Amino acid sequence: MTLPDTLPDALSDMRAANLHLQATIDGLRQSLEAAAAEADRRITRAQSDEAARIGDLTTTIHQMRDQLEAQQQTHDRALQVERAGAQAEIGQLKGSIDALRLTLDSERLAAEQARLSMEADHALERQALQQQIQALRDQMEQMMGHSAA
């Protein structure tokens, strides 16, 4: 009857081994669950950190874009002021050139009229001188004609 006595011991050993395996499996499951929870926590924290970095970068990008747009607007306004000033200066220069042109034209006309007047006066003087010379010649001829006679 040794066989029946060994059967309960074998069953008992198997149960003990089974309980030990079950405890090992439970321990491993708990370790895996703890590791999974820790990994999830780390992933969540990493995602949160990355979201914060992305948020900071997005804010920085928006600020830089706003600054660039403000600088562009300031530059555009300054350029418009410069263009308006240049247009006004061009207008003034055109007006000055036109005034100088009119002055030059009137001075040329006055000079031409003065030249024509001087030429007319000179022609009159020459004619008067020629008449005087002719009168003096006539007088000389008369005097010479009287003295020869």
C-alpha positions, 0 to 999 in steps of 0.5 A: 500500500505504498502506492496510495501513500505516495499519491497524496504526497505527489498531489501535494507536491504538485499543488505546492508547485502549482501554488508556487507557479501561480504566485510567480505568475501573479508576481510577474503580472504585478511587476508587468502591470507596475512597469506598464503603469510606470511606462504610461506615467513616463509617456504621459509626462514626456507627452506633457513636457513635449506639449509644453515645449511645443506650446512654448515654441508656438508662442515664440513663433507667434511673437516673432511673426508679430514682431516681424509684421510690426517691423514690416508695417513700420518699414512700409509706413516709413517707406510711404513717408519717404516716397511722399517726401520724394514726390513732394521734393520732385514736385518742388524741383519740377516747379523750380525748373519750370520757373527757371525755364520761364525766367531763362526764356524771358531773359533770352527774349529780353536779351534778344529784344535788347540786341535788336534794339541795339542793332536798330539804334546802331543802324540809326546811328550809322545812318546819322553818321553817314548823313553827317559824313555826307553833309561834311563831304558836301561842305568840303566839296563846296568849300573846295569848289569855292576855293578853286574858283 
